[in-house]
Amino acid sequence: MKKFIQAKLAFLSRKILKKYKPKVVAITGSVGKTSTKDAIYTVLNAAFPERVAKSIENYNNELGLPLTIIGAKAPGKSAFGWLQVFSQGVKLILGKIKNYPEILILEMAADRPGDMDYLVNIARPNIAVITSVGPSHLEFFESLEAIRKEKEKLVKAVSPDGLIVLNRDDPAVAAMKGRASTLKYGLLKDEERPSGEEVVASDIRLVSGEGGLGFKLNYKGNSVPVHLPKIIGRHQIYASLAAAAVGTYFKLNLIKISESLKDFQAPPGRMRLLPGIKNTLIIDDTYNAAPLSTIAALRTLAEITLPGKRKVAILGDMLELGAATEAGHRKVGRVAHSMVDLLITVGDRANFISDEARRAGMPEEKIIEYNYTDEVLEDIENILKPNDVILVKGSQAMRMEKIVKDIMFEPLAAEELLVRQNEEWVKKM
């Protein structure tokens, strides 16, 4: 049944794209895909309102990508629901829908070998954006190089008149090559100066008073200030830079890009700030976890300078790391020991985090270990102190958002503010 649905969706999607010919902006990477997608959408939708569409939720695989193209949601196991989806696709092909998007922003996940071939065969990109290469799916690949090659297929799929956008600060990404022109983005080091041929950020700072992050956006000798009032994760500046690079393809100037980025905010479960019980502040990063993204989140937590506030990290297992499981968790532990006042780990694999933090010199009384997420819920309210700043992060299967829901100030708003609150996921709780 699934293969039939998959084949039908792919067929309909190709026909729809052939008919309406939207510009396709495709994004892949081990981390940062969704934030980058949302930043690009923020910039392009401000310039071309009602002409831009993006992948919803995590619609980035062999089913989700075609559903985005059709403009439908997955109906679950309902046969009638799938018939409605197919009917919607047929109507798009046979009719002429005036408001079909002129620009489609699509996530493309490459979790297993061959995934990218399948996806680009459905939607060939005009613009490819590569965020990173990391060990997130080493369970299914032989090596990091195999992951890099899989993601590079998206770059090679771009036609010569398109644009390839690469994260220059990730060597594996920066080395990718395709037929189209390439524009790289990244953060300037203190001693560096803008080359003019890259989209780069400089003078990055936490903005006191107004909150959020500020930086200078540099491109082709021009520099404009950018304020991201709803963003605290330094690594999310990369999403803004990728969006700026894509904006240049559509002839947007830096001032317009800067103004639109003020509305950019992290999606649910991705470094979102939420008020918590006891006047605490929660950094909700529960969508997923990998060593690179977890270390970036810990560094963000460490950069928050609020006098007298304790920094707490609640970290769950990071899954799908394959042979790099122990090494990846231990790397996080070495970073965490010096950046948090209290480390709480959840899961068997996360024990490597706490063990490495001990080895690095973290006192035993500052480490608490749990086997399961539900165990944390029994104790967490007594563990937290007023004014704590709390980072919560772990892989999807760890359901770390349950902890956030338990300690957030407005649990009744969980459906709007947290990740995985649809009926299917909530039933798994």
C-alpha positions as CSV (number, residue, x, y, z in Angstrom):
1,M,0.0,0.0,0.0
2,K,2.8,2.4,0.9
3,K,4.7,1.8,-2.3
4,F,1.5,2.4,-4.3
5,I,0.8,5.7,-2.5
6,Q,4.5,6.7,-2.9
7,A,4.5,6.0,-6.6
8,K,1.2,7.8,-7.1
9,L,2.4,10.9,-5.2
10,A,5.6,11.0,-7.2
11,F,3.8,10.8,-10.5
12,L,1.3,13.6,-9.6
13,S,4.1,15.8,-8.3
14,R,6.2,15.6,-11.4
15,K,3.1,16.5,-13.5
16,I,2.2,19.4,-11.3
17,L,5.7,20.9,-11.3
18,K,5.9,20.4,-15.1
19,K,2.7,22.3,-15.5
20,Y,3.2,25.3,-13.1
21,K,7.0,25.5,-13.3
22,P,7.6,27.1,-9.9
23,K,11.1,28.0,-8.8
24,V,12.3,25.2,-6.5
25,V,14.5,26.1,-3.6
26,A,15.7,22.8,-2.1
27,I,17.5,22.5,1.3
28,T,19.4,19.6,2.8
29,G,21.9,19.0,5.6
30,S,22.6,17.0,8.7
31,V,21.3,19.8,10.9
32,G,19.6,23.2,10.3
33,K,17.3,22.3,7.4
34,T,14.0,23.5,9.0
35,S,15.4,26.7,10.4
36,T,17.0,27.5,7.1
37,K,13.7,26.8,5.3
38,D,11.8,29.1,7.6
39,A,14.4,31.9,7.2
40,I,14.2,31.6,3.5
41,Y,10.5,31.7,3.5
42,T,10.5,34.7,5.8
43,V,12.7,36.6,3.3
44,L,10.9,35.6,0.1
45,N,7.4,35.8,1.4
46,A,8.0,39.4,2.5
47,A,9.1,40.2,-1.0
48,F,6.5,38.1,-2.9
49,P,3.5,37.7,-0.6
50,E,1.1,34.8,-1.4
51,R,3.4,33.6,-4.1
52,V,5.7,31.4,-1.9
53,A,5.0,28.1,-0.2
54,K,7.2,25.9,2.0
55,S,7.3,22.4,3.4
56,I,5.1,22.0,6.5
57,E,6.2,20.3,9.6
58,N,8.8,17.7,8.7
59,Y,7.5,16.9,5.2
60,N,10.9,16.2,3.7
61,N,10.9,12.6,2.6
62,E,9.4,10.4,-0.2
63,L,5.9,11.1,1.0
64,G,6.2,14.5,2.6
65,L,7.9,16.2,-0.4
66,P,5.1,15.3,-2.9
67,L,2.4,16.3,-0.3
68,T,4.0,19.7,-0.1
69,I,3.9,20.0,-3.9
70,I,0.3,19.0,-4.0
71,G,-0.5,21.2,-1.0
72,A,-2.0,18.5,1.1
73,K,-1.5,17.0,4.6
74,A,-0.9,13.3,5.2
75,P,-4.3,11.6,6.0
76,G,-2.7,8.8,8.0
77,K,-4.0,5.4,7.3
78,S,-7.3,6.6,5.9
79,A,-7.9,5.1,2.4
80,F,-10.5,7.8,1.7
81,G,-8.1,10.5,2.9
82,W,-5.5,9.3,0.4
83,L,-8.1,9.3,-2.4
84,Q,-8.8,13.0,-1.5
85,V,-5.1,13.8,-1.8
86,F,-4.9,12.1,-5.2
87,S,-8.0,13.9,-6.3
88,Q,-6.5,17.2,-5.3
89,G,-3.4,16.4,-7.3
90,V,-5.4,15.5,-10.4
91,K,-7.4,18.8,-10.1
92,L,-4.1,20.7,-10.1
93,I,-3.0,18.9,-13.3
94,L,-6.3,19.1,-15.2
95,G,-7.3,22.6,-14.1
96,K,-5.4,25.8,-14.0
97,I,-5.0,27.1,-10.4
98,K,-4.1,30.8,-10.6
99,N,-2.6,30.9,-7.1
100,Y,-0.3,27.9,-7.3
101,P,3.0,29.0,-5.7
102,E,5.6,30.6,-7.9
103,I,8.3,29.6,-5.5
104,L,8.4,26.3,-3.6
105,I,10.8,25.9,-0.6
106,L,11.4,22.2,0.0
107,E,13.3,20.3,2.6
108,M,15.0,17.2,1.3
109,A,16.1,14.6,3.8
110,A,18.8,12.1,2.9
111,D,18.6,9.7,5.8
112,R,19.6,6.6,3.7
113,P,21.6,5.9,0.6
114,G,19.5,6.7,-2.5
115,D,17.1,9.1,-0.8
116,M,18.4,12.2,-2.7
117,D,18.2,10.5,-6.1
118,Y,14.6,9.8,-5.5
119,L,13.7,13.3,-4.3
120,V,15.5,15.3,-7.0
121,N,13.9,13.0,-9.6
122,I,10.6,14.4,-8.4
123,A,11.6,18.0,-7.9
124,R,14.8,19.2,-9.6
125,P,16.0,22.3,-7.8
126,N,16.7,25.8,-9.3
127,I,18.5,26.6,-6.0
128,A,20.2,24.1,-3.7
129,V,21.1,25.0,-0.1
130,I,23.4,22.7,1.9
131,T,23.6,23.5,5.6
132,S,26.0,20.9,7.0
133,V,27.4,17.4,6.9
134,G,27.5,15.5,10.2
135,P,27.1,12.0,11.6
136,S,23.3,12.2,12.2
137,H,22.6,9.1,10.0
138,L,25.8,7.1,10.2
139,E,23.7,4.1,11.2
140,F,22.6,3.9,7.5
141,F,25.8,5.1,5.8
142,E,29.3,3.6,5.8
143,S,31.1,6.9,6.6
144,L,30.8,10.7,6.8
145,E,32.1,10.8,3.2
146,A,29.2,8.7,2.1
147,I,26.8,11.2,3.8
148,R,28.6,14.0,2.0
149,K,28.3,12.4,-1.4
150,E,24.6,11.7,-0.9
151,K,23.9,15.4,0.0
152,E,26.1,16.6,-2.9
153,K,23.7,14.9,-5.3
154,L,21.4,17.9,-4.6
155,V,24.2,20.3,-5.7
156,K,24.8,18.3,-8.9
157,A,21.1,18.4,-9.8
158,V,21.0,22.2,-10.1
159,S,21.0,23.4,-13.8
160,P,23.8,25.8,-14.9
161,D,21.4,28.8,-14.7
162,G,20.5,28.1,-11.0
163,L,22.4,28.8,-7.8
164,I,24.2,26.6,-5.3
165,V,24.3,28.0,-1.7
166,L,26.9,26.4,0.6
167,N,27.9,26.8,4.2
168,R,31.6,27.8,3.9
169,D,32.3,27.1,7.6
170,D,31.6,23.4,7.1
171,P,34.6,22.0,5.1
172,A,32.7,19.1,3.7
173,V,30.0,21.4,2.4
174,A,32.3,24.1,1.1
175,A,34.1,21.6,-1.1
176,M,30.9,20.5,-3.0
177,K,30.8,21.3,-6.7
178,G,28.1,21.4,-9.3
179,R,27.3,23.0,-12.7
180,A,25.7,26.2,-11.4
181,S,27.3,29.2,-9.9
182,T,28.1,29.0,-6.2
183,L,27.5,31.5,-3.3
184,K,28.9,30.6,0.1
185,Y,27.8,31.9,3.5
186,G,29.3,31.9,7.0
187,L,30.5,33.8,10.0
188,L,33.6,36.0,9.8
189,K,36.4,35.4,12.2
190,D,37.8,38.5,14.1
191,E,40.8,38.8,11.8
192,E,38.9,38.2,8.6
193,R,37.5,40.8,6.2
194,P,34.6,40.2,3.8
195,S,35.8,39.0,0.4
196,G,32.8,40.4,-1.4
197,E,32.0,37.1,-3.1
198,E,30.4,35.5,0.0
199,V,27.4,36.3,2.3
200,V,29.0,36.7,5.7
201,A,28.1,37.9,9.2
202,S,30.3,40.0,11.4
203,D,30.1,41.8,14.7
204,I,27.8,39.1,16.2
205,R,26.4,40.0,19.6
206,L,23.6,39.4,22.0
207,V,21.4,42.5,22.0
208,S,20.8,43.8,25.5
209,G,17.5,45.5,26.2
210,E,15.7,44.5,23.0
211,G,16.9,40.9,23.2
212,G,17.8,38.5,20.4
213,L,20.9,38.6,18.3
214,G,22.5,41.3,16.2
215,F,25.1,41.2,13.4
216,K,26.3,42.9,10.2
217,L,25.3,41.3,6.9
218,N,28.1,41.7,4.4
219,Y,27.9,41.1,0.6
220,K,29.7,42.6,-2.4
221,G,31.2,45.5,-0.4
222,N,27.9,46.4,1.2
223,S,27.1,46.0,4.9
224,V,23.8,46.4,6.7
225,P,22.8,45.8,10.4
226,V,20.5,42.9,11.1
227,H,18.5,42.3,14.3
228,L,16.9,39.0,15.0
229,P,14.8,39.8,18.1
230,K,13.3,36.3,18.3
231,I,16.5,34.3,17.9
232,I,19.2,33.5,20.5
233,G,21.0,30.6,18.9
234,R,24.2,31.8,17.3
235,H,24.1,28.9,15.0
236,Q,20.8,30.1,13.7
237,I,22.5,33.1,12.1
238,Y,23.5,30.6,9.5
239,A,19.9,30.2,8.5
240,S,19.6,33.9,8.1
241,L,22.7,34.1,5.9
242,A,21.5,31.2,3.7
243,A,18.2,33.1,3.3
244,A,20.1,36.3,2.4
245,A,22.1,34.3,-0.2
246,V,18.8,33.0,-1.7
247,G,17.4,36.5,-1.6
248,T,20.2,37.7,-3.9
249,Y,19.1,35.2,-6.6
250,F,15.7,36.9,-6.6
251,K,17.3,40.4,-6.9
252,L,16.5,41.5,-3.3
253,N,18.8,44.1,-1.8
254,L,20.4,43.7,1.6
255,I,18.2,46.4,3.3
256,K,15.0,44.6,2.3
257,I,16.5,41.2,3.4
258,S,17.5,42.7,6.8
259,E,14.0,44.2,7.4
260,S,12.3,40.9,6.6
261,L,14.6,38.9,8.9
262,K,13.2,40.8,11.9
263,D,10.2,38.4,11.7
264,F,12.3,35.2,11.6
265,Q,11.8,33.0,14.6
266,A,12.8,29.5,15.3
267,P,10.2,26.8,14.6
268,P,8.8,24.8,17.5
269,G,11.4,22.6,19.2
270,R,14.3,24.4,17.7
271,M,15.9,26.8,20.2
272,R,12.6,28.4,21.1
273,L,12.5,30.5,24.2
274,L,9.5,29.7,26.5
275,P,8.7,31.0,29.9
276,G,8.7,28.2,32.5
277,I,7.5,27.5,36.0
278,K,9.2,29.3,39.0
279,N,10.1,32.2,36.7
280,T,12.5,30.0,34.7
281,L,13.4,30.4,31.1
282,I,13.3,27.3,28.8
283,I,15.3,26.9,25.7
284,D,13.2,24.3,23.9
285,D,15.5,22.4,21.4
286,T,13.6,19.1,21.5
287,Y,12.9,18.5,17.8
288,N,16.0,16.3,17.4
289,A,19.6,16.0,18.4
290,A,23.0,15.3,17.0
291,P,26.5,16.1,18.5
292,L,26.9,19.2,16.3
293,S,23.6,20.7,17.2
294,T,23.8,19.8,20.8
295,I,27.2,21.4,21.3
296,A,25.9,24.5,19.5
297,A,22.9,24.6,21.9
298,L,25.2,24.3,24.9
299,R,27.3,27.2,23.7
300,T,24.3,29.3,23.3
301,L,23.2,28.5,26.9
302,A,26.7,29.4,28.1
303,E,26.6,32.8,26.3
304,I,23.4,33.9,28.1
305,T,24.7,36.2,30.8
306,L,22.0,36.7,33.4
307,P,23.5,37.3,36.9
308,G,22.5,34.8,39.5
309,K,20.7,32.4,37.1
310,R,21.7,28.8,37.2
311,K,22.2,27.0,33.8
312,V,20.6,23.6,33.5
313,A,21.0,21.2,30.6
314,I,18.6,18.3,30.2
315,L,20.0,16.1,27.5
316,G,18.6,12.9,26.0
317,D,20.0,10.1,23.8
318,M,21.2,11.1,20.4
319,L,20.1,8.3,18.0
320,E,21.1,7.1,14.6
321,L,24.8,7.7,15.2
322,G,25.8,4.2,14.5
323,A,29.5,3.5,15.2
324,A,29.9,7.1,16.3
325,T,27.4,6.7,19.2
326,E,29.8,6.6,22.1
327,A,32.3,9.1,20.7
328,G,29.5,11.6,19.8
329,H,28.0,11.5,23.3
330,R,31.3,11.8,25.0
331,K,32.2,14.8,22.8
332,V,29.0,16.5,24.1
333,G,30.0,15.6,27.7
334,R,33.4,17.2,27.4
335,V,31.7,20.5,26.3
336,A,28.9,20.3,28.8
337,H,31.0,20.0,31.9
338,S,32.3,23.6,31.7
339,M,29.1,25.2,30.4
340,V,26.3,24.2,32.8
341,D,25.7,24.3,36.5
342,L,23.5,21.2,36.5
343,L,23.6,18.3,33.9
344,I,20.6,16.0,33.7
345,T,20.9,13.1,31.2
346,V,18.2,10.8,30.0
347,G,18.7,7.4,28.4
348,D,21.4,4.7,28.2
349,R,23.4,6.5,25.5
350,A,23.3,9.8,27.3
351,N,25.1,8.1,30.2
352,F,28.2,8.6,28.0
353,I,27.6,12.3,28.2
354,S,27.5,12.3,32.0
355,D,30.4,9.9,32.3
356,E,32.6,12.1,30.1
357,A,31.5,15.2,32.1
358,R,32.7,13.5,35.3
359,R,36.0,12.6,33.7
360,A,36.4,16.2,32.6
361,G,36.0,17.3,36.3
362,M,32.3,18.0,36.8
363,P,31.4,17.4,40.4
364,E,29.1,14.4,41.1
365,E,26.5,16.6,42.8
366,K,26.0,18.5,39.6
367,I,25.0,15.4,37.5
368,I,21.7,13.5,37.6
369,E,21.0,10.5,35.4
370,Y,17.7,9.0,34.3
371,N,16.9,6.0,32.1
372,Y,13.6,7.3,30.7
373,T,11.9,10.6,30.0
374,D,8.9,9.8,32.1
375,E,11.2,9.4,35.2
376,V,12.3,13.0,34.8
377,L,8.7,14.2,35.1
378,E,8.4,12.8,38.6
379,D,11.3,14.9,39.9
380,I,11.8,17.9,37.7
381,E,9.7,20.4,39.5
382,N,11.6,19.7,42.7
383,I,14.9,19.9,41.0
384,L,14.4,23.3,39.3
385,K,15.1,26.5,41.2
386,P,13.6,29.9,40.6
387,N,15.1,31.8,37.6
388,D,16.9,28.8,36.2
389,V,17.7,28.8,32.4
390,I,17.0,25.4,31.1
391,L,18.1,23.8,27.8
392,V,16.1,20.7,26.9
393,K,17.3,18.6,23.9
394,G,17.3,15.0,22.6
395,S,16.5,12.9,19.7
396,Q,12.8,12.6,18.5
397,A,12.3,9.1,19.9
398,M,13.2,10.4,23.4
399,R,10.2,12.6,23.5
400,M,12.0,15.4,25.4
401,E,9.1,17.8,24.6
402,K,7.2,16.0,27.3
403,I,9.6,17.5,29.8
404,V,9.1,21.0,28.3
405,K,5.3,20.6,28.5
406,D,5.6,19.6,32.2
407,I,7.7,22.7,33.2
408,M,6.4,25.4,30.8
409,F,4.4,28.3,32.2
410,E,1.5,27.8,29.7
411,P,1.0,24.0,29.2
412,L,-2.4,24.7,27.6
413,A,-0.6,26.4,24.7
414,A,1.6,23.3,24.1
415,E,-0.2,22.5,20.8
416,E,0.8,25.8,19.4
417,L,4.3,26.2,20.9
418,L,5.8,22.7,21.1
419,V,6.8,20.1,18.5
420,R,5.0,16.8,17.9
421,Q,1.7,17.8,19.4
422,N,-0.5,16.3,16.7
423,E,-2.9,13.5,17.6
424,E,-0.7,10.7,16.2
425,W,2.4,11.8,18.3
426,V,0.4,12.6,21.5
427,K,-1.1,9.1,21.5
428,K,2.5,7.8,21.8
429,M,3.0,9.7,25.0
